[in-house]
Amino acid sequence: MLLANLVTFAASVTGVVAAPFEFPLPDGFPSPSPAQLDKIEQGAGGTLSSSFLPTSLKSAAVTTLQLLANNELFEVAFFSELVTNITTNVAGYDEAATAPLDREYLIKALSTIVNEELHALGANGILAGAGQAPIAPCKYDFPVSNFKEAILLAQTFTDIALGTVPAVQALFAADGGDELRNIPLLGSILGQEGEQVGFFRYVQQKTPSAAPFLTGGTASFAFTALQMFIVPDSCPKPLSSIDIPTFEALKIINKPMARNMTLWYAVDGPIDCERQSVVYISGQNLPLTVPISCPVHPRQGMMCFEAEFPFEAGFANGLTIAAVVNGTGPLLSPDVVAAATVYGPGLIEVD
């Protein structure tokens, strides 16, 4: 079973990759003219915020806004490519692939996600207003080849955003700087992202909301996950210049299900099955630590190991974050988990 799963895993990471996505867009983004911005706002159903812009920011606020701007630019790239694939009937995105959805409605719904352009412009506007350099887009690769995969990926990265924005709000509140007055703005973005993920879940015939309390996250997990989609060395501002820790990849080999089961993981580095553990962050529960089963198996240049996935211990539907950490716990918050993380995040979506 392990060998079969590894073959599937290897195939998934060595598949054919399309040409990287590059800006600018036909509407002028990321540097639209006033007339182009007016059209973007009309398509998004609303305008950029005219509320308070801070003239100074604490260093932690600068870092988190750089993360948010990078993430919004990635989302603009993803949805732009998705809409183009659908409207041009690329294989895997044609009418048969999107059935039974009404195609006209689908294109209209996804096209209104042009509001991600306003999120990106807004984050960069806050940075610029405080004398900080705005974030320019990178080049991006998306590991999907059809509509179904694309919508699941959209659900996953939106779930990550839903867990990260509250952490940013808490940071702004704790900082006590001028950014404090932008907390309601972040709250409005949080609600809008929640509306989006409800649509992505509906398209997959899932319930619109996954769970009563969604999974929290950290800037470091979000920044690490974001870099899975960025072409190395393609960013005008090197990602290494943004002061957020990142981690080595944690790959999940077999498919997680909404039940107690064993998961196989793979990492490109050493694993100490006696002094390291797997931690799960799910819903608003305390992180749950489980042991790594010994022995560890070297396969295809990676170290593979198994750990229990105790879904029935109170995990939430939707996103669960896995990480390999030093120590055996307990670890009492996502921030504490991130501080101990060696490999992660492993992104698990179950319903």
C-alpha positions in Angstrom: 0.0 0.0 0.0 2.8 2.4 0.9 4.6 1.8 -2.4 1.4 2.3 -4.4 0.7 5.5 -2.6 4.2 6.7 -3.2 3.9 6.0 -6.9 0.7 8.2 -7.0 2.5 10.8 -4.9 5.5 10.9 -7.2 3.3 11.2 -10.3 1.4 14.1 -8.7 4.6 16.2 -8.1 6.2 15.5 -11.5 3.3 16.2 -13.8 3.3 18.6 -16.7 3.1 22.2 -15.6 1.6 25.0 -17.7 3.4 28.2 -18.5 3.6 30.4 -15.4 1.0 33.1 -15.0 2.3 36.7 -15.4 0.9 40.2 -15.0 -0.3 42.7 -16.1 -4.0 42.0 -16.8 -6.0 43.5 -19.6 -7.7 45.8 -17.1 -4.4 47.4 -16.2 -3.9 45.6 -12.9 -1.7 45.8 -10.9 -1.3 49.5 -12.0 -4.7 50.5 -13.4 -5.4 54.0 -14.6 -8.3 55.9 -12.9 -10.6 54.9 -15.7 -9.6 51.2 -15.5 -10.0 51.3 -11.7 -13.5 52.6 -12.1 -14.3 49.6 -14.3 -12.7 47.2 -11.8 -14.8 48.7 -9.1 -18.0 48.3 -11.2 -17.2 44.6 -11.8 -16.4 44.0 -8.1 -19.7 45.6 -7.0 -18.1 48.3 -4.8 -15.2 50.7 -4.5 -11.9 50.8 -2.7 -12.3 51.9 0.9 -12.1 55.7 1.5 -11.6 55.2 5.2 -8.5 56.0 7.3 -5.0 55.3 5.9 -2.3 55.2 8.5 0.7 57.4 8.0 3.0 55.1 10.0 3.0 51.4 10.8 4.7 49.3 13.4 7.2 46.8 11.9 4.9 43.8 12.6 2.1 45.5 10.7 4.3 46.2 7.7 5.3 42.5 7.6 1.7 41.2 7.8 0.5 43.7 5.2 3.3 42.5 2.9 2.0 38.9 3.4 -1.6 40.0 2.7 -0.6 41.9 -0.5 1.4 38.9 -1.7 -1.5 36.6 -1.0 -4.1 38.9 -2.8 -1.8 39.1 -5.9 -1.6 35.3 -6.0 -5.4 35.1 -5.7 -5.9 37.6 -8.6 -3.6 35.5 -10.7 -5.4 32.3 -9.8 -8.9 33.5 -10.5 -7.8 35.3 -13.7 -6.4 32.1 -15.1 -9.4 30.1 -14.0 -11.9 32.4 -15.7 -9.8 32.4 -18.9 -9.7 28.6 -18.8 -13.5 28.4 -18.5 -14.3 31.1 -21.1 -11.9 29.6 -23.7 -13.1 26.0 -23.1 -9.7 24.7 -22.1 -9.8 20.9 -21.7 -10.9 20.1 -18.2 -12.8 23.5 -17.9 -15.3 23.1 -20.7 -19.0 22.7 -20.4 -18.8 19.0 -19.6 -16.3 19.7 -16.8 -18.5 22.4 -15.2 -21.8 20.6 -15.6 -24.5 20.7 -14.1 -23.7 24.3 -13.2 -25.2 27.0 -15.3 -22.2 28.2 -17.3 -23.3 31.8 -17.7 -23.9 32.1 -13.9 -20.6 30.4 -13.1 -18.6 32.8 -15.3 -20.4 35.8 -13.8 -19.9 34.6 -10.3 -16.2 33.9 -10.7 -15.7 37.2 -12.6 -16.9 39.2 -9.6 -13.9 37.8 -7.7 -12.2 40.8 -9.4 -12.7 42.2 -5.9 -9.4 40.4 -5.1 -7.8 43.1 -7.2 -9.3 45.7 -4.8 -8.0 43.8 -1.8 -4.5 43.8 -3.3 -4.7 47.5 -4.2 -6.0 48.3 -0.7 -3.1 46.4 1.1 -0.6 48.1 -1.1 -2.3 51.5 -0.6 -2.0 51.1 3.2 1.7 50.3 2.8 2.4 53.2 0.4 0.4 55.6 2.7 2.8 54.7 5.5 5.9 55.2 3.3 6.5 51.6 2.6 7.2 50.0 -0.8 4.1 48.3 -2.3 4.4 44.6 -3.2 4.8 43.8 -6.9 3.5 40.5 -8.3 5.6 37.4 -8.9 5.1 34.7 -11.5 2.8 31.8 -10.4 2.2 28.1 -11.1 -1.0 26.4 -10.1 -0.9 22.6 -9.6 -4.4 22.0 -11.1 -5.5 20.6 -14.4 -9.3 20.8 -14.3 -12.2 22.7 -12.9 -12.8 20.3 -10.0 -9.2 20.5 -8.8 -9.2 24.3 -9.2 -12.3 24.9 -7.1 -11.0 22.6 -4.3 -7.7 24.6 -4.3 -9.7 27.8 -4.2 -11.6 26.5 -1.2 -8.3 25.5 0.5 -6.4 28.7 0.1 -9.5 30.7 1.1 -9.8 28.6 4.2 -6.2 29.5 5.0 -7.0 33.2 4.6 -10.0 32.9 6.9 -7.7 31.5 9.6 -5.0 34.1 9.0 -6.9 37.4 8.9 -8.1 37.1 12.5 -4.5 36.6 13.6 -3.6 39.8 11.7 -6.5 41.7 13.4 -5.2 40.5 16.8 -1.7 41.7 15.9 -3.0 45.1 14.9 -4.9 45.4 18.2 -1.8 44.3 20.2 0.5 46.7 18.3 -1.5 49.7 19.3 -0.3 51.7 16.3 -2.1 53.6 13.7 -3.0 50.3 12.0 -5.5 49.7 14.9 -8.1 51.7 13.0 -7.9 49.3 10.0 -9.2 46.3 12.1 -12.8 46.8 10.8 -11.5 46.9 7.3 -9.9 43.5 7.8 -13.2 42.3 9.3 -15.0 43.3 6.1 -12.5 41.4 4.0 -12.9 38.4 6.3 -16.7 38.4 5.8 -16.2 38.7 2.0 -13.8 35.7 1.9 -16.4 33.7 3.9 -19.0 34.5 1.2 -16.5 33.2 -1.4 -15.7 30.0 0.3 -19.4 29.3 0.7 -19.7 29.5 -3.0 -16.8 27.2 -3.6 -18.3 24.7 -1.3 -21.7 25.0 -3.0 -20.1 24.3 -6.4 -18.7 21.1 -4.9 -22.1 20.2 -3.5 -20.9 20.6 0.1 -22.8 22.5 2.8 -22.1 26.3 2.5 -20.4 26.4 5.9 -17.9 23.7 7.0 -18.1 24.0 10.7 -19.4 26.3 13.5 -15.8 27.5 14.3 -13.3 27.6 11.5 -9.6 26.6 11.8 -7.2 29.3 12.9 -3.8 29.8 11.5 -0.6 31.9 11.6 1.3 34.2 9.2 4.1 31.6 8.9 1.8 28.8 7.8 0.1 31.1 5.3 3.4 32.4 3.9 4.8 28.9 3.6 1.7 27.7 1.8 1.6 30.7 -0.5 5.1 29.9 -1.7 3.9 26.5 -3.1 2.5 28.5 -6.0 5.2 31.1 -6.7 7.8 30.5 -9.3 11.2 30.6 -7.5 13.2 33.8 -7.8 10.3 35.5 -9.8 9.4 38.1 -7.3 10.7 41.7 -7.7 10.9 41.9 -3.9 12.6 38.7 -2.8 10.4 36.7 -0.5 13.3 36.2 1.9 13.2 40.0 2.6 9.8 39.6 4.3 10.4 38.8 8.0 8.1 35.8 8.3 9.4 32.3 9.1 8.8 29.5 6.6 9.1 25.8 6.8 10.2 22.8 4.8 7.3 21.0 2.9 5.1 18.4 4.6 3.5 16.2 1.9 0.5 14.0 2.6 0.6 10.8 0.6 -2.8 9.1 1.1 -6.2 10.8 1.0 -7.5 12.0 4.4 -11.1 11.1 5.2 -13.6 12.3 7.8 -12.8 9.4 10.1 -10.1 8.0 12.3 -7.3 6.7 10.1 -3.6 6.5 9.6 -2.0 9.1 7.3 1.3 8.7 5.5 3.6 11.8 5.2 6.8 12.5 3.3 9.5 15.1 4.0 12.7 16.0 2.3 14.9 15.8 5.4 15.5 13.9 8.6 12.7 12.8 11.0 13.3 11.8 14.6 10.3 9.6 15.4 11.0 9.7 19.1 11.6 13.4 19.6 9.3 14.8 17.1 5.5 14.7 16.7 2.7 15.5 14.3 0.3 18.3 15.5 -3.1 19.0 14.1 -4.9 22.4 14.3 -8.6 22.0 13.6 -11.4 24.4 14.3 -10.9 26.5 17.4 -9.8 23.5 19.5 -6.5 23.2 21.2 -3.9 21.7 18.9 -3.7 17.9 19.2 -0.3 16.2 19.2 0.1 12.6 18.1 3.3 10.5 18.0 5.1 9.6 14.8 5.2 5.8 14.3 8.7 4.3 14.2 10.4 3.3 12.0 10.7 6.0 9.4 11.0 4.7 5.8 13.4 6.2 3.2 11.6 6.1 -0.2 12.4 7.8 -3.5 14.8 10.3 -1.9 12.4 11.3 0.9 11.7 10.2 4.4 8.2 8.7 4.8 6.4 8.0 8.0 2.9 7.5 9.4 0.9 9.1 12.2 -2.7 8.7 13.3 -5.4 11.2 12.1 -7.9 11.1 15.0 -10.7 13.0 13.2 -13.3 11.7 15.6 -11.5 13.3 18.6 -13.4 16.5 17.8 -11.9 17.8 14.5 -13.9 20.3 12.4 -15.0 19.7 8.9 -13.2 21.7 6.3 -9.6 22.7 6.9 -7.2 21.0 9.3 -3.5 22.0 9.4 -0.9 19.4 10.1 2.7 20.1 11.1 5.8 18.2 12.3 7.2 19.8 15.4 10.1 19.3 17.8 8.9 17.8 21.1 5.8 15.8 22.1 3.6 18.7 23.3 1.2 19.8 24.5 1.2 22.9 22.3 -1.6 25.3 23.3 -2.1 27.6 20.3 -1.3 27.8 16.6 1.4 30.4 17.3 3.1 27.9 19.7 2.8 25.2 17.1 4.4 27.4 14.5 7.3 28.2 16.8 8.0 24.5 17.2 7.4 23.5 13.5 10.0 21.9 11.4 7.8 20.7 8.4 4.5 22.1 7.4 1.8 23.0 6.8 0.1 19.9 5.6 -3.3 21.0 4.3 -6.1 18.6 5.0 -9.7 19.2 3.7 -12.4 16.8 4.8 -16.2 16.9 5.0 
